[in-house]
Amino acid sequence: MVYLYSTLFKLHMVQYPTLSRMARDYLAIQGSAVPSEQAFSSGGLTATARRNRLSGQIFEALQILKSGYRNGHIRASEQAEAHFSTYVKELADSEVDGDMPALE
């Protein structure tokens, strides 16, 4: 961040205007270890002794799902409502046909 206020940076601002704007944008971002620490902590909760036989792909999928729920990208209530309404519709259709749907 100190570089942004240096004489060298000010000299090159005129020569490289686009690069200097990019540098101001990216060099001003403060680094943080919090998100990576949360990911490792979350991974430790998933990779317990009871779940030590999970494949790498399943482990990765679980971590992505947990992150999606935690960050609000996935909402369990919306997913549950969608499955419930589908099941109710199938149940209503099967009562008309006389068939009972198989529970999955």
Rosetta constraint file for C-alpha pairs under 8 A:
AtomPair CA 1 CA 5 HARMONIC 7.58 0.50
AtomPair CA 1 CA 27 HARMONIC 6.00 0.50
AtomPair CA 1 CA 28 HARMONIC 6.04 0.50
AtomPair CA 2 CA 6 HARMONIC 6.64 0.50
AtomPair CA 3 CA 8 HARMONIC 8.00 0.50
AtomPair CA 3 CA 9 HARMONIC 6.56 0.50
AtomPair CA 4 CA 9 HARMONIC 6.03 0.50
AtomPair CA 4 CA 10 HARMONIC 7.83 0.50
AtomPair CA 4 CA 23 HARMONIC 7.91 0.50
AtomPair CA 4 CA 24 HARMONIC 6.76 0.50
AtomPair CA 4 CA 27 HARMONIC 7.80 0.50
AtomPair CA 5 CA 9 HARMONIC 6.85 0.50
AtomPair CA 5 CA 10 HARMONIC 7.33 0.50
AtomPair CA 6 CA 10 HARMONIC 6.53 0.50
AtomPair CA 7 CA 11 HARMONIC 6.21 0.50
AtomPair CA 8 CA 12 HARMONIC 6.35 0.50
AtomPair CA 9 CA 13 HARMONIC 6.09 0.50
AtomPair CA 9 CA 20 HARMONIC 7.69 0.50
AtomPair CA 10 CA 14 HARMONIC 7.42 0.50
AtomPair CA 11 CA 15 HARMONIC 7.29 0.50
AtomPair CA 12 CA 16 HARMONIC 5.75 0.50
AtomPair CA 12 CA 17 HARMONIC 7.74 0.50
AtomPair CA 12 CA 20 HARMONIC 7.38 0.50
AtomPair CA 13 CA 17 HARMONIC 5.14 0.50
AtomPair CA 13 CA 19 HARMONIC 7.86 0.50
AtomPair CA 13 CA 20 HARMONIC 5.35 0.50
AtomPair CA 16 CA 20 HARMONIC 6.04 0.50
AtomPair CA 17 CA 21 HARMONIC 6.26 0.50
AtomPair CA 18 CA 22 HARMONIC 6.31 0.50
AtomPair CA 19 CA 23 HARMONIC 6.09 0.50
AtomPair CA 20 CA 24 HARMONIC 6.19 0.50
AtomPair CA 21 CA 25 HARMONIC 6.34 0.50
AtomPair CA 22 CA 26 HARMONIC 6.19 0.50
AtomPair CA 23 CA 27 HARMONIC 5.47 0.50
AtomPair CA 23 CA 28 HARMONIC 7.90 0.50
AtomPair CA 24 CA 28 HARMONIC 5.93 0.50
AtomPair CA 25 CA 29 HARMONIC 7.16 0.50
AtomPair CA 33 CA 37 HARMONIC 6.08 0.50
AtomPair CA 34 CA 38 HARMONIC 6.12 0.50
AtomPair CA 35 CA 39 HARMONIC 6.26 0.50
AtomPair CA 36 CA 40 HARMONIC 6.30 0.50
AtomPair CA 37 CA 41 HARMONIC 6.07 0.50
AtomPair CA 38 CA 42 HARMONIC 5.96 0.50
AtomPair CA 39 CA 43 HARMONIC 6.06 0.50
AtomPair CA 40 CA 44 HARMONIC 6.18 0.50
AtomPair CA 41 CA 45 HARMONIC 6.50 0.50
AtomPair CA 42 CA 46 HARMONIC 6.44 0.50
AtomPair CA 42 CA 63 HARMONIC 7.46 0.50
AtomPair CA 43 CA 47 HARMONIC 6.03 0.50
AtomPair CA 43 CA 63 HARMONIC 6.78 0.50
AtomPair CA 44 CA 48 HARMONIC 6.71 0.50
AtomPair CA 46 CA 51 HARMONIC 7.21 0.50
AtomPair CA 46 CA 59 HARMONIC 7.52 0.50
AtomPair CA 46 CA 62 HARMONIC 7.82 0.50
AtomPair CA 46 CA 63 HARMONIC 7.76 0.50
AtomPair CA 47 CA 51 HARMONIC 5.77 0.50
AtomPair CA 47 CA 52 HARMONIC 5.97 0.50
AtomPair CA 47 CA 54 HARMONIC 7.98 0.50
AtomPair CA 47 CA 59 HARMONIC 7.78 0.50
AtomPair CA 48 CA 52 HARMONIC 6.07 0.50
AtomPair CA 54 CA 58 HARMONIC 6.11 0.50
AtomPair CA 54 CA 59 HARMONIC 6.05 0.50
AtomPair CA 55 CA 59 HARMONIC 6.15 0.50
AtomPair CA 56 CA 60 HARMONIC 6.09 0.50
AtomPair CA 57 CA 61 HARMONIC 6.13 0.50
AtomPair CA 58 CA 62 HARMONIC 6.13 0.50
AtomPair CA 59 CA 63 HARMONIC 6.27 0.50
AtomPair CA 60 CA 64 HARMONIC 6.22 0.50
AtomPair CA 61 CA 65 HARMONIC 6.17 0.50
AtomPair CA 62 CA 66 HARMONIC 6.09 0.50
AtomPair CA 63 CA 67 HARMONIC 6.11 0.50
AtomPair CA 64 CA 68 HARMONIC 6.10 0.50
AtomPair CA 65 CA 69 HARMONIC 6.21 0.50
AtomPair CA 65 CA 74 HARMONIC 7.80 0.50
AtomPair CA 66 CA 70 HARMONIC 6.05 0.50
AtomPair CA 67 CA 71 HARMONIC 5.99 0.50
AtomPair CA 68 CA 72 HARMONIC 6.01 0.50
AtomPair CA 68 CA 73 HARMONIC 4.87 0.50
AtomPair CA 68 CA 74 HARMONIC 5.22 0.50
AtomPair CA 69 CA 73 HARMONIC 6.13 0.50
AtomPair CA 69 CA 74 HARMONIC 4.95 0.50
AtomPair CA 69 CA 75 HARMONIC 6.22 0.50
AtomPair CA 69 CA 76 HARMONIC 7.56 0.50
AtomPair CA 75 CA 79 HARMONIC 6.59 0.50
AtomPair CA 76 CA 80 HARMONIC 6.03 0.50
AtomPair CA 77 CA 81 HARMONIC 6.09 0.50
AtomPair CA 78 CA 82 HARMONIC 6.22 0.50
AtomPair CA 79 CA 83 HARMONIC 6.34 0.50
AtomPair CA 80 CA 84 HARMONIC 5.96 0.50
AtomPair CA 81 CA 85 HARMONIC 6.03 0.50
AtomPair CA 82 CA 86 HARMONIC 6.23 0.50
AtomPair CA 83 CA 87 HARMONIC 6.13 0.50
AtomPair CA 84 CA 88 HARMONIC 6.11 0.50
AtomPair CA 85 CA 89 HARMONIC 6.13 0.50
AtomPair CA 86 CA 90 HARMONIC 6.22 0.50
AtomPair CA 87 CA 91 HARMONIC 6.03 0.50
AtomPair CA 88 CA 92 HARMONIC 6.12 0.50
AtomPair CA 89 CA 93 HARMONIC 6.12 0.50
AtomPair CA 90 CA 94 HARMONIC 6.05 0.50
AtomPair CA 90 CA 101 HARMONIC 7.06 0.50
AtomPair CA 91 CA 95 HARMONIC 6.27 0.50
AtomPair CA 91 CA 100 HARMONIC 7.11 0.50
AtomPair CA 91 CA 101 HARMONIC 6.39 0.50
AtomPair CA 92 CA 96 HARMONIC 6.60 0.50
AtomPair CA 93 CA 97 HARMONIC 6.47 0.50
AtomPair CA 94 CA 98 HARMONIC 5.67 0.50
AtomPair CA 94 CA 99 HARMONIC 4.84 0.50
AtomPair CA 94 CA 100 HARMONIC 5.63 0.50
AtomPair CA 94 CA 101 HARMONIC 6.51 0.50
AtomPair CA 95 CA 99 HARMONIC 6.26 0.50
AtomPair CA 95 CA 100 HARMONIC 6.95 0.50
